[in-house]
Each structure stands twice: as C-alpha cells, then as structure tokens.
Amino acid sequence: MDDYSHGHALLTLPHALLLLLLAPGRAEAFPSLTDPALATCLAPIRSSISSALRSIFSSNSAHSLRPVTLVGMVKVAAFCGFLPALWLWHRQKRPASSGSLSDVSDSIGADAASTDPGLLKKHSTIRSYTVPTTNFTYPAIRTFYRPHSQGDKLPQTPRPVPLLVFIHGLGGSVAQFHPLLVSFINLAPCLSIDLPGCGVSQFTPATWEAYTTDALVRLLAVVIESYRDKGHDQGVVLIGHSMGCSLAALLASSSSPYADAISRHVVGLVAVCPKATPPTQDQAKRLKLLLAIPNPIFDAMRWWDRRGGTESKSVARFVGPGAEEEAKKLQLRFNMQSKTPVWRRMARGMLPDYSSGAAQGGLPGKETWSGLQIPVFLAAGEADLVTPASELKDIASFLGKDVSDSGRSPASKAQVVPDSAAPIDSAAKPPPRRETKQDSGVDSSDLPDLTTSSTLSSTGECDTGFDSSSTISPISRTHIPEPLPRKLVLKTTVLPHPASHALLYAPTTSRTLAGLIGTFLSTHVDARLSLGWQLQYLTTEGKWDVKNLAKWQAVKPVSEPIGGVFRAMKTLREVDEQHCPKVFVDEWKTKIAVVVDISHESPVYDPAGLEAGGIMYRKFPTVSKLPPTVDEVNAFIALIDQLRSEPGAAGAESAAADAQATSSSAPLSTAAVSGTSQATPTTLPTEAKAISLSASPPGDSVFASGKQGLIGVHCHYGFNRTGFFLVCYLVERLGYSLPAALREFETARPPGIRHEHFKDALYVRYCMGLKRAPTL
C-alpha cells in the first residue's frame, strides 16, 4: 500500500469498496487498494453484486453502449433499494450466535438514551442554543452540568475553583467521559455536551455547515459562557478526547482564530489522544471524495466492519488486542450509537480549505498549538492506532519543548481524521508490546521532587505517590493556597500497552488517567483542585460530634478476613457499650492478635485494655482524606512484615517502635525507613518473598511464632485509608493484581474503598510501565 493508504487507513475500506465495485475488472489500476486482506474481505461482496448487476443488465449486454432504457432504470432503482432492505431484514432476523451483535445487544444497547449512565441522566438537561456568530440554532443539545456540591463553602477569592469542561471526539459522546466524571464531580463543577447529532442530542439542523469545526467551536464557546460564573471571573479547564482536543486547543490558544471567545478564561488544557496536525491538501481532496459515499452504502460498510460484535475489527481497532470485555462492549456500543450522517458532516467539516494555498479552517496545527500559554497535560496510549503517541512529541515541539524520543510508537502514522468511534475498518496493524521508554523517555523515578512547593503540591485529588518526599501537615481553615501563575507548563504521559484510543473509558486505564489528571490539576492549575485539601478545609466538626458518632455506630465493627492476613476495623471507643476494648478482647482475642491503629489522633480508647487482654497494639499515624504516600505504604508493609516474621513479641515491639518514631515526627513522610525508595513503590513480587509472608490457609498462623489470629487495622471507619494500605499489601506481598485486591477488600468490607480519588491513586501507582515526562 502507498503512504497515503497506509497512513490514513480509516477510510481505506470505503475507498477500496467504491473503486472496486465501479471497476471490478481493473483492480490492478489501484495498486494501493489491493491489500490481500482487503481483497479477501471484498471478494464475496464483489462477486454477489457483479452477478446481480449482470442479471439486471442481461438484456442490454449485447448493446452495452446503448443508453439505459426506462425499464433498465427501474431495475437499477429497485436493486439499489433492495440492498438496504435486505441488510435490515438480515440484521433483524438472524439468530443469535457467539460473538454476534445479537447476543450482546442487551448489555450493549444501540440507543444512547436507554444506556445513559445514571449520573448523566440525573444531571443532564436538553437545551436549545443559538450561536450569534453563525446564526445556527441547535434546538436539543444534551447538556450535562453538575455544580460542586460544596462549592459555596470553598474560597471564592480571588475566583471560584475552575469549571471543568469535557469535550468528546468525532463519533463520541459525553458517556465516554463517565469514568472520569465519577472522579471529578466532587472536585469541581463539571460541564459537557453531546455535540449535535451525537449521543442523545438531536440531529438538527441537518445542514453541513452547522457541523464544521468552526461551527462546533463557536457552539462550545456559547455553552461554556452559559455556565461559567462570569460575575466571579471563574476560570475554565478544557479536557478533550481525540477531536475534542483540537476543539479545546482552538478555544484555549491565544493564536487561534477564536482567541477572542473564551481563551483568556482558560486556565488549563488536558488533551487525551490528541491530533497534532490537519490533513494535507492532497489528503483533504481525497477524503472529500470518499465522504461523498451515500449514507446507505456507508451504513452497510459499518455493519460489515462490526461483524463479530465485541470481537470485530471495528472494536479491536480502538480497544487493542487483549482488552477487557467491558471495554469491548463499550466500544461496540459507542460505534453503534454514532450516526453516519453526523459522522460524515463532522469529518467533512474537519478538513481544511486549501483554495488560497494555505490551510484555512478545519483541524488546528502548529500555529494554534504554539499559542498555548497555560498548563498543558498531554496523554496518549502506547497501543493507540488512531492518534499514536508520537503526536505528543509533535505538539511538544510546537510548544518549544523537547520531549526526548527514545523510540517512536510503531503506529507512527495517524489517521487523517481523529475518531472516537470509527465507523469502518483500519488497515493499520497493532504495535507489538514494548518495554522501552516512549516519547517522554523517562519513568516515574525521573519525576521532579516537589519538596519545595506548597504542602498541597503533592496532595492532589489522586496522589500518584511520585512526589511523596514532602511532608504534609493537616490543613487548617486559614490555609488557602495562593493562585498558581497562568503560564505554559507541559506534562506528557504515555500509558503502556494495551492502552489504546479507548483509554478514556477502558475500566483499568480510565482510573489511571483520572489519577494523573487529578495530580496535574492540583499541582499546576489550582491547588484547590485537590479533593484531599477540600475535604480537610470543609471539616468543621470534631470526629466525635453526635453526627459522626451516629455514622460510626452504623458501621460494622470488624470485617471478614482479608487475604488470610487482615481484618479491617472501625476504631474502638472507650465509652461504647459494645465496641470498647474490654468487650472487644472477650470476643476477638482468639481471632485478632494485633491491632494497628493508623488514625492520626490519639485513640479515643485506652490501648492498655487491649494489651491486658493479650492483643498487641501498634500506632502508625496517618492523615485522613489524603491517599497514603509511597513512603507511608513502604513503612506500613515493613511494619506488617516484621510483625508477622519476628519469632517473639519483643521483635515486633522493636519494629513497631521504630515505625512509630519515624511516623510521629513526620506523619506523612517516612523517608527514614531504611532501603526504601522515595520515588517509586516497592517492586511488585509475583509471589510472596517467604513462606512466613504468604497468605495463610484457614487455621494456620500468619505469624512465624505460630501465634493465632489475624492483624486488625483501623483508621476511623476502616474503609479508605485502611483499605488503601491493605490493598497495597495484598498487591506487593501476596501477589494479588490490583483489581483482585480491590475486590477482596470490597467483599470482606463492603462497599470497599469509598473515596474515588483513593482508588484512582492506586491505579496510577500500580500501572506498570507508565511513562511520564518531567515538567517542561
């Protein structure tokens, strides 16, 4: 295949299909379209249609040059109408079979409204928007807006926390952002729309000019200004995916043709799977011809591409090989929900006009990207075939930044049109799995140390643990972080294989992505965009006021066994009639050998009551609301290891004393632990290091000394901090995968870890092979 066909495989199938059907005997005239796999795919279609055409025109075969008669025209019209009808009948009548669309339709659903997540339904309205600069009225646009539930209690000066605006890509919808929205709705006000004709928005108006890049950018500006708190000069953070990144760049850049719209209010840009440049003049000409394919034929090609359902090429192109089943189902759903007429209009509108010699309109390129003077976060997937990771390097160069290139992504050529739910097949091959560093050229240990920053700089909504060497103290109501300067700061991340164009909504990568974005926002955009800081700032009651006491009383005291080593607990209370040391010892002394208290304050019970009953007590103080740092986790694991492996209580007491001395002087910085990395988690073992540190079968002791019982761990309620530490131990010592460890804790202590930013931090921390560049 020539360079054009290989580099822009998104439309290879319709291009080839159209040309081969028009000239079935002259395939050699199109060498770039005779790919063996494609020819095999088209052979049965070509044969069937050729036979049908011969049958229809048999009466005219002897006079091929004679004008088609009225009867022949009727036959042609009947044949053209018969094909779509036959396709629809076949789709409705065929029996269900493994891997087909039929057997997954209930869980996938082609209707955007019926499959809309509950969060989106609850906070969405259908609104009409009129854009003064284009005179287009979009009468029914789904608008998701969820204000911050505690926004009026947070500092309003010098301005409120920014508005987060999510912009989907070509063929996409707001639903693709649902995994991120779950994490961010409690962090800041969130806004997103289904672009016209996408998701549950109405396909009105139908004129092609209403779907150009220019029209969509101006529509977004009107929507954003409708919700931005203009009276308090609220800032905006734009978060885009695929084509949405290009729309966001046009809104944010000072060198954009739309700089006078809202760019002065944009305080940050997050681009997930961005496209750096528009199509060339030659590519634009060819694509205009291809996009002229009528809707029925285009729909037929899309159906052909989806054969096999979740195992189809259409799905594999976006989620990559080895993707989890849930990601496949979501991708198939989004593909089925993408409307062909809308897709064609938006794709056509993204092509620049070269009539004047230079690119005008359409997707942005160097001129727009280079005008960004705000914090920018670029994220890509190593296995992305649609917008490969090499696009990040190109954008960084436009911004005047040098991102070291130690190996470009094998999928080095992007599709002409970045697409969130491609309707047709791609000829690109999936890249092999790589262990080498990608565009950033660095791993987590290369990240900058933030010890000289504000105490909030390492406590973003989802702490990645990479900057854990800074000591963090509880935040008082009077500590309000200073505004961060509005200047260019570039962060790039390449998520490792199998992260693909679907990393936004694939279950595992979406958590990691949410954690990375959360850290970027709190570190470089606004320090108040830290859920940990917000929770501490909003805490006005003591832990043992009546309200919290009632909440504490409603929590189950002790969990089921976790990993054969732990039980999660809520804190004991000296004056409680049921969950106090005396009653606890009587009930649990044969089942729990040690209680590790990870709450920050002095316990509201007398630990001597536990010791007197034969249960050891150990203090390991940590601060609530904040995900534990890497050093804290390392120190906790060291403490548990020594408690389990020491033959007698004296050794355990010595280890605990060391841990307490380290932790009490710096509650969130335990860098003094010998042999512990301050930048990265401990190496993840595939199995326990020693027999004494493995999960114990029922009835066996978890302690080398043979002492019976498990290790009880509690914070206040035994869910978030407790769950975080126990999950880390299950992963790092007992060989659990992260999803399995989370399930183990959730099963034993329902509903599991409650704070979404804690779970996001875990996914970032244990995302093996994550590549992040230093701040530029």
Secondary structure as UniProt FT lines:
FT   HELIX           3..7
FT   HELIX           9..11
FT   HELIX           12..22
FT   TURN            24..25
FT   HELIX           27..29
FT   HELIX           31..33
FT   HELIX           36..56
FT   HELIX           58..63
FT   TURN            64..65
FT   HELIX           70..93
FT   TURN            98..99
FT   HELIX           102..104
FT   HELIX           105..108
FT   TURN            112..115
FT   HELIX           118..122
FT   STRAND          124..131
FT   TURN            132..135
FT   STRAND          136..146
FT   TURN            149..150
FT   HELIX           151..153
FT   STRAND          163..167
FT   TURN            170..171
FT   HELIX           174..177
FT   HELIX           178..184
FT   TURN            185..187
FT   STRAND          190..193
FT   TURN            196..197
FT   TURN            199..200
FT   HELIX           208..211
FT   HELIX           213..227
FT   HELIX           230..232
FT   STRAND          236..241
FT   HELIX           243..252
FT   TURN            254..255
FT   TURN            257..261
FT   HELIX           263..265
FT   STRAND          266..272
FT   HELIX           281..290
FT   TURN            291..292
FT   HELIX           295..305
FT   TURN            306..308
FT   HELIX           309..311
FT   HELIX           313..319
FT   TURN            321..322
FT   HELIX           325..337
FT   HELIX           340..349
FT   TURN            355..356
FT   HELIX           366..369
FT   TURN            370..371
FT   STRAND          375..381
FT   TURN            382..383
FT   HELIX           390..398
FT   TURN            399..400
FT   TURN            439..440
FT   HELIX           444..446
FT   TURN            451..452
FT   TURN            455..458
FT   TURN            461..462
FT   TURN            466..469
FT   TURN            477..478
FT   STRAND          489..495
FT   TURN            497..498
FT   TURN            501..505
FT   HELIX           507..520
FT   HELIX           521..525
FT   TURN            527..528
FT   HELIX           531..538
FT   TURN            543..544
FT   HELIX           546..553
FT   TURN            563..565
FT   STRAND          566..569
FT   TURN            574..575
FT   HELIX           581..588
FT   TURN            589..591
FT   STRAND          592..597
FT   HELIX           608..612
FT   TURN            613..614
FT   STRAND          616..619
FT   TURN            624..625
FT   HELIX           630..645
FT   HELIX           649..665
FT   TURN            667..668
FT   TURN            671..672
FT   TURN            674..675
FT   HELIX           691..693
FT   TURN            698..699
FT   TURN            704..705
FT   STRAND          710..714
FT   HELIX           720..732
FT   TURN            733..734
FT   HELIX           738..748
FT   TURN            750..751
FT   HELIX           756..765
FT   TURN            768..769
FT   STRAND          771..772
//
